[in-house]
Amino acid sequence: MKQIGLLLLLLFSFSPGFATTDPDSLLKVLDQVIRERSIYHSDRQHRIDSLKKELSHTTNDSAHYAIYRGLYEAYRPFRMDSALWVAGQRLAIARKINNPYYINSSSMNMAEILGGAGMYKEALEILDNLDMTHIDRNRRPYYYHIYHSIYTLMTDNAFSEDIRNDYRRLVNDYKDSLLSIQPVGSLGYRTMRAGKELFNGNYREALSDMQVCYDEYVEQSLNIASPAYGLAQIYRHLGDKDMERRYLTLSALADLRSGVKEYLSLWKLAHLLFEEGDIDRAYTYMKCSIEDAIFCNARYHAMQISEMLPIINSAYDIKMKRENTRIRTSLTLISALSLILLLSIYFIWAQVKKLSEARRSMRALNEDLRKANEELNHVNVQLRESNQVKEEYIGYVFNMCSSYIDKLEDFRKNLHRKVKTGQIEDIFRITKSSSLVADELKELFRSFDAIFLNLYPNFVKEFNSMLRSEEAIVLKEGELLTPELRIYALVRLGIQGSTKIASFLHYSPQTVYNYRMKVRNKLRISRKEFSDAIHRIGLES
């Protein structure tokens, strides 16, 4: 079995399609190729379908024979039962046209498939009955190769050491036969020589030859599956596991990308990875290998793989049980942590709710405090205003009192002179006239107006803004306030009652009421708004 991969090299050549990269990276590439192997399967099936279609459009027997040859090559590593049927068709056509060379070639195809399927007796009978005179030099390597493959398989399955040694001698003889008919120095010659050295335990010499063959296959863009598998076997005997894994991976990549179903490299790689403890990959690769072997109907390969599959399955099951135990433990831990998390969330939620309530209370308190501050600010404004009014009017009162004292003193002196000089008529005339009071009232109003406008310089403008535009109060030249404005000036100072206003202005209460009604009828705003607006005049300034 070790040599089958090397001998397949003589029959197939495809493009490798990849460079030799790091083995660890190559395993990841191989994982991806296995997931996508249906694509490569479809490519090979498409080639087979194309040959079948071509076959259906051909009526010539020789052309049929040639197409069946291509179909055999496509089927042989893909579906062995179909390959056997195609070989039978080739043999029937060869006998029909009575071509002994075609008959021998088709018979060797039959023997190759039967030998690969483990039917050694039937395969050897076919080969032994062939007429060697009708096997030309070009087909002789194929003839020896089939013998070599069958005896290699028989060596691997021998029940006794003596029989195994007999078969080994036959295998070695056919290696010599294959070497004898290959041109010295050719790629096939060097490959077979490397296989013979490997077979005889000369691993260093085998490595040197096989590495040269592998490099040439890469250079010529040929399928590297067989030389890569050969290098892997050499490194296995040399004890280099890393290089064995590397070349088994490269060989498996070449096999899978070419869409073949009969191969050695992938399940050998699965065995190696299993030994290294990579159970997941070993299981995946072994499962892929046995699926392909069953599809190919390669019963011998399927049997070999099935011997290893239970061991890997058992290890995989153990690993899965450990994983399940770990998962259950993790789930238990996660559940506990989740419970703690839920309790923590509930506690945090409760704290947040309390904090939210505290914030609402704080906002309510802040709102109350804001309103209190506004009221306090309003009171402060009123107090400042009141203090300013008091200061202004206290000074005004003192000045008025002082002025009236001076006027009374002058009036007294004037009356005293007139009494002293006997001017009784003048005294009577002075006391009888009311002009003195009228003049004093005018002076009082003028002083009041001046002081008030000093306190509220925009009073007239702001007051008019509350009236309809056509009803605005227009002052006469030299006039400071009209009676209506003077009444509302007193209202602005806090004097509300009409009686008090009338007493101050020496009007009758009815007169004050009439003036107020007259103003209200001119308003462009409501009476409530007007009352509030009067008390806000001058606050902004």
C-alpha positions in Angstrom: 0.0 0.0 0.0 2.9 2.3 0.6 3.8 2.2 -3.1 0.4 2.7 -4.7 0.6 6.5 -4.4 4.0 6.5 -6.1 2.9 4.2 -8.9 -0.2 6.2 -9.7 2.3 8.9 -10.6 3.0 7.1 -13.9 -0.6 7.4 -15.0 -1.9 10.8 -13.9 -0.8 14.4 -14.2 -2.8 17.4 -13.3 -2.0 21.0 -12.2 -1.1 21.3 -8.5 -2.9 24.6 -8.2 -1.2 25.8 -5.0 2.2 26.6 -3.6 3.9 24.8 -0.7 3.1 26.9 2.3 3.3 26.4 6.0 1.7 23.1 7.2 -0.4 24.7 9.8 -1.8 27.1 7.2 -2.2 24.2 4.8 -4.5 22.4 7.2 -6.8 25.4 7.2 -6.8 25.4 3.4 -7.5 21.7 3.4 -10.5 22.3 5.8 -11.9 24.8 3.3 -11.3 22.5 0.3 -13.2 19.6 2.1 -16.1 22.0 2.8 -16.1 22.9 -1.0 -15.4 19.4 -2.3 -18.8 19.3 -4.0 -17.4 21.9 -6.4 -14.5 19.7 -7.5 -16.9 16.7 -7.6 -19.1 18.7 -10.0 -16.1 19.6 -12.2 -15.1 15.9 -12.7 -18.7 14.9 -13.2 -19.0 17.6 -15.9 -16.0 16.2 -17.7 -17.6 12.7 -17.6 -20.9 14.1 -18.9 -19.1 15.9 -21.7 -17.4 12.6 -22.8 -20.8 10.8 -22.6 -22.4 13.4 -24.7 -19.5 13.1 -27.2 -20.0 9.4 -27.2 -23.6 9.7 -28.1 -22.8 11.8 -31.1 -20.2 9.3 -32.5 -20.9 6.2 -34.6 -17.4 5.0 -35.5 -16.1 2.1 -33.4 -12.6 3.3 -33.3 -13.8 6.7 -32.2 -16.0 5.0 -29.6 -13.0 3.1 -28.3 -10.9 6.3 -28.0 -13.7 8.1 -26.1 -14.2 5.2 -23.8 -10.4 5.4 -23.0 -10.9 9.0 -21.8 -14.0 8.0 -19.9 -12.1 5.1 -18.2 -9.4 7.5 -17.1 -12.0 9.9 -15.7 -13.9 7.1 -13.9 -11.1 5.0 -12.5 -10.2 7.2 -9.5 -13.9 8.4 -9.3 -16.2 5.4 -9.5 -14.7 1.9 -9.8 -17.9 0.1 -10.8 -18.4 2.6 -13.6 -14.8 2.3 -14.6 -15.2 -1.5 -14.8 -18.2 -1.1 -17.0 -16.4 1.2 -19.3 -13.4 -1.2 -19.5 -16.0 -3.9 -20.5 -17.3 -1.7 -23.2 -13.8 -1.0 -24.5 -13.1 -4.8 -24.5 -16.4 -5.5 -26.4 -15.5 -2.8 -29.1 -11.9 -4.2 -29.3 -13.2 -7.7 -29.9 -15.7 -6.3 -32.4 -13.1 -4.7 -34.5 -10.7 -7.6 -33.8 -7.7 -5.4 -32.7 -5.4 -7.5 -30.5 -3.7 -4.4 -29.1 -7.0 -2.9 -28.1 -8.1 -6.2 -26.6 -4.9 -6.4 -24.4 -5.2 -2.8 -23.4 -8.9 -3.1 -22.4 -8.1 -6.4 -20.6 -5.4 -4.6 -18.6 -8.0 -2.0 -17.6 -10.3 -4.8 -16.4 -7.4 -6.4 -14.4 -6.5 -3.0 -12.8 -10.0 -2.4 -11.5 -10.5 -6.0 -10.3 -7.1 -5.9 -8.5 -8.0 -2.6 -6.8 -11.3 -4.1 -5.7 -9.4 -7.0 -4.0 -10.3 -9.6 -6.7 -6.7 -10.6 -7.1 -7.3 -14.1 -8.6 -9.5 -12.8 -11.4 -7.1 -9.9 -12.1 -4.1 -12.2 -12.3 -5.9 -14.6 -14.6 -6.6 -11.8 -17.0 -3.0 -10.7 -17.0 -1.6 -14.2 -17.2 -3.7 -15.0 -20.3 -2.6 -11.9 -22.2 -0.5 -12.4 -25.4 2.7 -10.5 -24.7 3.4 -10.2 -28.4 0.5 -7.7 -28.6 1.7 -5.5 -25.8 4.0 -2.9 -27.3 6.8 -1.1 -25.4 4.5 1.9 -24.6 2.0 -0.3 -22.8 4.6 -2.5 -21.1 5.0 -0.1 -18.0 1.2 -0.2 -17.5 1.3 -4.0 -17.7 4.1 -4.3 -15.1 2.5 -1.6 -13.0 -0.7 -3.7 -12.6 1.2 -6.7 -11.5 3.2 -4.5 -9.1 0.0 -3.0 -7.6 -1.7 -6.4 -7.2 1.3 -8.0 -5.5 1.8 -4.9 -3.3 -1.8 -5.3 -2.1 -1.3 -9.0 -1.6 1.8 -8.3 0.4 -0.1 -6.0 2.7 -2.8 -8.7 3.2 -0.7 -11.8 3.5 -1.5 -14.0 6.5 2.0 -15.4 7.1 5.5 -13.9 7.0 6.7 -16.5 4.4 3.9 -15.7 2.0 4.5 -11.9 2.6 8.2 -12.4 1.8 7.4 -14.2 -1.4 5.1 -11.4 -2.5 7.8 -8.8 -1.5 10.2 -10.6 -3.8 7.7 -10.3 -6.6 7.1 -6.7 -5.9 10.8 -6.0 -6.0 11.1 -7.9 -9.3 8.4 -5.8 -10.9 10.1 -2.7 -9.6 13.2 -3.8 -11.5 11.1 -4.6 -14.6 9.6 -1.1 -14.5 13.1 0.5 -14.0 14.5 -1.6 -16.9 12.0 -0.2 -19.5 12.1 3.4 -18.3 14.6 5.8 -20.0 17.4 6.3 -17.6 17.2 9.8 -16.1 13.5 10.3 -17.0 11.0 11.5 -14.5 9.3 8.0 -14.4 12.7 6.3 -13.9 13.7 8.6 -11.0 10.3 8.2 -9.4 10.4 4.4 -9.6 14.0 4.4 -8.3 13.0 6.5 -5.3 10.1 4.0 -4.7 12.5 1.1 -4.8 14.9 2.7 -2.4 12.0 3.4 0.0 10.9 -0.2 -0.4 14.4 -1.4 0.5 14.8 1.0 3.5 17.3 3.4 1.9 15.4 6.4 3.1 18.0 9.1 2.6 18.6 8.1 -1.0 14.9 7.8 -1.5 14.4 11.3 -0.1 17.0 12.8 -2.5 15.4 11.3 -5.6 11.8 11.9 -4.5 12.5 15.6 -3.7 13.9 16.1 -7.2 10.8 14.4 -8.7 8.5 16.6 -6.6 10.2 19.8 -7.6 10.0 18.8 -11.3 6.3 18.1 -10.9 5.8 21.5 -9.4 7.8 23.2 -12.1 5.8 21.4 -14.8 2.5 22.2 -13.1 1.6 18.5 -12.8 -0.5 16.8 -10.1 1.8 16.6 -7.1 -0.4 14.1 -5.2 1.8 11.0 -5.8 5.3 12.6 -5.2 4.0 14.5 -2.2 2.6 11.2 -0.8 5.9 9.5 -1.5 7.8 12.3 0.4 5.3 11.9 3.4 6.1 8.2 3.6 9.8 8.8 3.5 9.6 11.4 6.3 7.4 9.0 8.3 10.2 6.4 8.2 12.8 9.2 9.1 10.6 10.2 12.1 9.9 13.7 10.9 6.2 14.2 11.8 6.1 17.8 10.8 7.3 17.1 7.3 5.1 14.0 7.0 2.1 16.1 7.9 3.1 18.8 5.5 3.4 16.5 2.5 0.3 14.4 3.4 -1.6 17.7 3.4 -0.3 18.8 0.1 -1.1 15.4 -1.4 -4.6 15.5 0.0 -5.2 19.0 -1.4 -4.1 17.8 -4.9 -6.3 14.7 -4.7 -9.4 16.6 -3.6 -8.9 19.5 -6.0 -8.7 17.0 -8.9 -12.1 15.6 -7.8 -10.8 12.0 -7.2 -12.5 9.7 -4.7 -9.9 7.0 -4.4 -6.9 8.2 -2.4 -4.6 7.4 0.5 -3.3 10.8 1.7 -6.3 12.2 3.5 -7.1 9.1 5.7 -3.3 8.7 6.4 -3.3 12.3 7.5 -6.3 11.7 9.7 -4.5 8.8 11.4 -1.4 11.1 12.0 -3.6 13.9 13.4 -5.4 11.4 15.6 -2.0 10.4 17.1 -1.2 14.0 17.6 -4.5 14.6 19.5 -6.3 16.7 16.8 -9.5 14.6 17.2 -11.8 17.0 15.4 -9.8 17.2 12.2 -9.0 13.4 12.4 -12.8 12.7 12.6 -13.6 15.1 9.8 -10.9 13.8 7.4 -11.7 10.1 8.2 -15.4 10.8 7.6 -14.6 12.5 4.3 -12.3 9.6 3.2 -14.8 6.8 3.9 -17.7 8.8 2.2 -15.5 9.1 -0.9 -14.4 5.5 -0.8 -18.0 4.3 -0.5 -19.0 6.6 -3.4 -16.1 5.3 -5.5 -17.1 1.7 -4.5 -13.4 1.2 -3.5 -14.2 -1.6 -1.1 -10.6 -2.4 -0.1 -10.0 1.3 0.8 -13.3 1.5 2.6 -12.4 -1.6 4.6 -9.0 -0.2 5.5 -10.5 3.1 6.6 -13.3 1.4 8.5 -10.7 -0.4 10.7 -9.5 3.0 12.0 -12.8 4.8 12.0 -14.2 3.1 15.2 -11.1 4.2 17.1 -11.4 7.8 16.0 -15.2 7.7 16.5 -14.6 6.4 20.1 -12.1 9.2 20.8 -14.4 11.7 19.1 -17.3 10.5 21.3 -15.1 10.8 24.4 -14.1 14.3 23.4 -17.8 15.2 22.7 -18.8 13.8 26.2 -16.0 15.9 27.7 -17.2 18.9 25.7 -20.8 18.3 26.8 -19.6 18.0 30.4 -17.7 21.2 30.0 -20.7 22.8 28.3 -23.0 21.7 31.1 -20.6 23.0 33.7 -20.3 26.2 31.8 -24.1 26.4 31.5 -24.5 25.8 35.2 -21.9 28.5 35.9 -23.6 30.8 33.4 -27.0 30.1 35.0 -25.6 31.0 38.4 -23.9 34.1 37.1 -27.2 35.0 35.3 -29.1 34.6 38.5 -26.6 36.8 40.3 -26.8 39.2 37.4 -30.6 39.3 37.6 -30.4 39.9 41.3 -27.8 42.6 40.8 -30.0 44.2 38.1 -33.0 44.1 40.4 -31.0 45.7 43.2 -29.6 48.3 40.8 -33.1 48.9 39.4 -34.5 49.4 43.0 -31.6 51.8 43.7 -32.2 53.6 40.4 -35.9 53.8 41.2 -35.1 55.3 44.6 -32.6 57.6 43.0 -35.2 58.6 40.4 -37.7 59.4 43.2 -35.1 61.3 45.0 -34.3 63.2 41.8 -38.0 63.9 41.3 -38.2 65.2 44.9 -35.1 67.2 44.3 -36.5 68.7 41.1 -39.7 69.6 42.9 -37.7 71.2 45.7 -35.6 73.0 43.1 -38.7 74.2 41.4 -40.1 75.4 44.7 -36.8 77.0 45.4 -36.7 78.6 42.0 -40.2 80.0 42.5 -39.2 81.2 45.9 -36.1 82.8 44.4 -38.2 84.4 41.7 -40.7 85.7 44.3 -37.8 86.9 46.4 -36.2 88.6 43.4 -39.5 90.2 42.6 -39.9 91.3 46.2 -36.3 92.6 46.1 -37.1 94.5 43.0 -40.2 95.9 44.6 -38.2 96.8 47.7 -35.5 98.5 45.7 -38.2 100.3 43.8 -40.0 101.1 47.0 -36.8 102.3 48.6 -36.0 104.5 45.6 -39.6 105.9 45.6 -39.3 106.5 49.3 -36.0 108.2 49.0 -37.2 110.4 46.2 -40.5 111.3 47.8 -39.1 111.8 51.3 -36.7 114.3 49.9 -39.5 115.8 47.9 -41.7 116.0 51.1 -38.9 117.6 53.1 -38.3 120.1 50.3 -42.0 120.9 50.1 -42.3 121.2 53.9 -39.3 123.5 53.9 -40.7 125.5 51.0 -44.2 125.8 52.6 -42.6 126.9 55.9 -40.8 129.6 54.0 -43.9 130.6 52.2 -45.9 130.6 55.5 -43.3 132.7 57.1 -43.4 135.1 54.1 -47.2 135.1 54.2 -47.2 135.8 58.0 -44.7 138.7 57.6 -46.8 140.1 54.8 -50.0 139.9 56.8 -48.2 141.4 59.9 -47.0 144.4 57.9 -50.5 145.0 56.5 -52.1 144.7 60.0 -49.4 147.0 61.4 -50.0 149.6 58.7 -53.8 149.1 58.8 -54.2 147.6 55.3 -57.2 145.7 56.3 -58.7 145.7 52.8 -55.6 144.0 51.3 -55.7 141.4 54.0 -59.4 140.7 53.3 -58.7 140.5 49.5 -55.8 138.1 50.0 -57.7 135.7 52.3 -60.8 135.9 50.0 -59.0 134.8 46.8 -58.5 131.0 46.0 -55.6 131.6 43.5 -53.1 130.9 46.1 -54.3 127.3 46.6 -54.6 126.7 42.9 -51.1 127.9 42.3 -49.8 125.7 45.0 -51.7 122.6 43.6 -50.1 123.3 40.2 -46.7 123.5 41.8 -47.5 120.3 43.7 -48.5 118.4 40.6 -45.5 119.7 38.6 -43.2 118.5 41.4 -44.9 115.1 41.6 -44.8 114.6 37.8 -41.1 115.5 37.7 -40.2 113.2 40.5 -42.3 110.3 39.1 -40.9 110.6 35.6 -37.5 110.7 37.1 -38.3 107.3 38.6 -40.1 105.9 35.5 -38.8 107.8 32.5 -40.6 105.5 30.0 -43.9 105.5 31.8 -45.8 107.5 29.1 -44.4 105.3 26.3 -45.2 102.0 28.1 -48.6 103.3 29.1 -49.5 104.2 25.5 -48.3 100.8 24.3 -51.3 99.3 26.3 -53.8 101.6 24.4 -55.0 101.3 20.9 -52.8 103.3 18.6 -55.4 105.9 17.7 -56.2 106.4 21.5 -52.6 107.1 22.6 -52.3 110.1 25.0 -50.4 113.0 23.5 -48.8 115.5 25.9 -49.1 119.2 25.3 -46.0 121.4 25.2 -44.6 121.8 28.7 -46.9 119.2 30.1 -45.4 116.3 32.0 -48.4 114.2 32.8 -52.1 114.4 32.0 -54.7 113.9 34.8 -55.3 110.3 33.5 -51.6 109.6 33.5 -51.2 111.1 37.0 -54.0 108.9 38.3 -52.2 105.8 37.0 -48.9 107.1 38.2 -50.4 107.0 41.7 -51.7 103.4 40.9 -48.1 102.4 39.9 -46.9 103.8 43.2 -49.3 101.5 45.0 -52.3 103.8 45.7 -55.3 101.8 44.5 -58.4 103.3 46.0 -60.2 106.1 44.0 -60.9 107.9 47.3 -57.3 108.2 48.2 -56.3 109.2 44.7 -59.1 111.8 44.7 -57.9 113.2 48.1 -54.3 113.5 46.9 -55.3 115.2 43.6 -58.1 117.3 45.1 -60.5 115.6 42.7 -63.9 114.1 43.6 -64.0 110.3 43.7 -66.4 110.4 40.7 -63.9 112.4 38.7 -61.2 109.8 39.4 -63.6 107.0 38.4 -64.6 108.8 35.2 -60.9 109.2 34.2 -60.2 105.5 34.9 -63.2 104.3 32.9 -62.2 106.6 30.0 -58.7 104.9 30.0 -60.2 101.4 30.2 -62.3 102.1 27.1 -59.1 102.8 25.2 -57.3 99.6 26.0 -56.1 97.1 23.4 -55.6 94.5 26.2 -57.8 93.0 28.8 -58.4 94.8 32.1 -56.6 92.0 34.0 -53.6 92.2 31.8 -53.7 96.0 32.1 -53.7 95.9 35.9 -50.7 93.6 35.9 -48.9 95.6 33.2 -49.3 98.9 35.2 -47.4 97.3 38.1 -44.6 96.0 35.8 -43.9 99.4 34.2 -40.3 100.3 34.8 -39.3 96.8 36.3 -37.0 95.9 33.3 -35.1 99.1 33.6 
